[in-house]
Amino acid sequence: MAKVIDLKTSIPGPRSQALGARRAQAVPRGVPATTPIAIVQADNAVVIDADGNRLIDFGGGIGVVNAGHRHPRIVEAVREQLEHFTHVCFPVSMYEPYITLAERLNRLTPGTHEKRTFFVNSGAEAVENAIKAARRFTGRQGIVCFEHAFHGRTYLGLTLTSKVNPYKLGFGPFMPEVYRIPFPYCYRCDSPSRGRGACCMADRAHLEHLFAAHVDPGSVAAVIIELEIGEGGFIPAPPEYVKVLAQFCRDHGIMLIADEIQTGFGRTGKLFACEHYGLVPDLITTAKSLAGGLPLAAVTGRADVLDAAQPGGLGGTYGGNPLACAAALAVLDAIEQEGLVEKGERVGARIRARFLEWQQRYPVIGDVRGLGAMMALELVKDRSTREPAKELTGRLQAEALKRGVILLSAGTLGNVVRVLVPLTVEDAVLEEGLGVMERSLREVSG
Ligand SMILES: Cc1ncc(COP(=O)(O)O)c(C=O)c1O
């Protein structure tokens, strides 16, 4: 297969630069610009910019296109829905795609108990609503979240989010009754038992101590967790830790919310990351790859919990927009009929094998980690001190872009490179992208 990367100009080319200049005058600088390129076309794992350059997309619009850019099923489903209606507002008049999608998510998410699902527009909004539902059901106010967490940019989302700069800097005060506990980040764990297989935090006494220090478990409505931390650096929770946490929540009547916004829909080699842990959470939030690029997010969970809110307490004007629901149904069809979860597992295995190989050759790679195709490299200046190599991470991203691959970083310390390539990526395109990543790594690590 011929190479797909085709660069006609240096990156960014003149047209992207011109649009970038207009952007700077029209859009606030607070809206980040990870790359300086403007996209005019995207198909599966390949994007074309305004200067006609063809690049490989290893970022997938930050984990939104697990089923690939413009999957034909999604395009067709949206086109078909457009012929009928684009909006009536579900709380005013119902429509079938919303209900069918709710039924499918109720069936597909972990647990065979009775469930409900409702839709909102963004991941942050799903998180807000899951917390509202947990508070309403339990009659409690406390929320426990984790270091390294990212749950969105609304005020509650930001409060739950861990990274200060850029997300929280100067935006306080944040919301009350939110308590943060450490996440089991094995690579940066300083316990003497580090590296001996078992997680030192997977211990009931550890959790008892944290709650004793921060908040009475009897006043906590929910614990919210990303089973593999996303923006905070692709850190999978150790299974034994999740087991202890889930039991602790059950014992204290605390709702366990799994934020599967970045981990969901095949990214981790399972439909949901919960499945790696045998975890049946009380509530699950999803968004991103749910609707393959159309804005849609969901809260799915126990019927008794989600039915606790009074009519009018949940919902919104656009939540569950019919075009987005049609797209999401097509995403689920693609996942089921094209074996995308299994494909994701294979894509992840190839990436992992290459990353582990590189780790032997490049001392800047401190850690290789992730579940399925949610893989990352943590870069360090020195393996023994684990000093984070943030600047080098930026240079690696820039070098890869110059050579035609869009790469995203992550991590509270800004030194993680993550891969969110579509799970539908062709083998040759994946190999070409990984080849560019390695050449860029060689270049920046000297
Ligand atoms: C785990 C997680 N939760 C919540 C969000 C917020 O989603 P949105 O940007 O759609 O509000 C994100 C976005 O990156 C996320 O990764």
The ligand as an SDF file (V2000), in Angstrom:
LIG
                    3D

 16 16  0  0  0  0  0  0  0  0999 V2000
  -12.9270   11.2400   31.3820 C   0  0  0  0  0  0  0  0  0  0  0  0
  -13.5230   12.5090   30.8600 C   0  0  0  0  0  0  0  0  0  0  0  0
  -14.5860   13.0340   31.4820 N   0  0  0  0  0  0  0  0  0  0  0  0
  -15.1670   14.1660   31.0610 C   0  0  0  0  0  0  0  0  0  0  0  0
  -14.6780   14.8430   29.9620 C   0  0  0  0  0  0  0  0  0  0  0  0
  -15.3510   16.1110   29.5010 C   0  0  0  0  0  0  0  0  0  0  0  0
  -15.9840   15.9040   28.2760 O   0  0  0  0  0  0  0  0  0  0  0  0
  -16.4210   17.1550   27.3630 P   0  0  0  0  0  0  0  0  0  0  0  0
  -15.1690   17.7830   26.8610 O   0  0  0  0  0  0  0  0  0  0  0  0
  -17.2630   16.5260   26.2770 O   0  0  0  0  0  0  0  0  0  0  0  0
  -17.2030   18.0620   28.2530 O   0  0  0  0  0  0  0  0  0  0  0  0
  -13.5680   14.3400   29.2860 C   0  0  0  0  0  0  0  0  0  0  0  0
  -12.9940   15.0570   28.1320 C   0  0  0  0  0  0  0  0  0  0  0  0
  -11.8740   14.8960   27.7570 O   0  0  0  0  0  0  0  0  0  0  0  0
  -12.9800   13.1400   29.7430 C   0  0  0  0  0  0  0  0  0  0  0  0
  -11.8970   12.6130   29.1400 O   0  0  0  0  0  0  0  0  0  0  0  0
  1  2  1  0
  2  3  1  0
  2 15  2  0
  3  4  2  0
  4  5  1  0
  5  6  1  0
  5 12  2  0
  6  7  1  0
  7  8  1  0
  8  9  2  0
  8 10  1  0
  8 11  1  0
 12 13  1  0
 12 15  1  0
 13 14  2  0
 15 16  1  0
M  END
$$$$
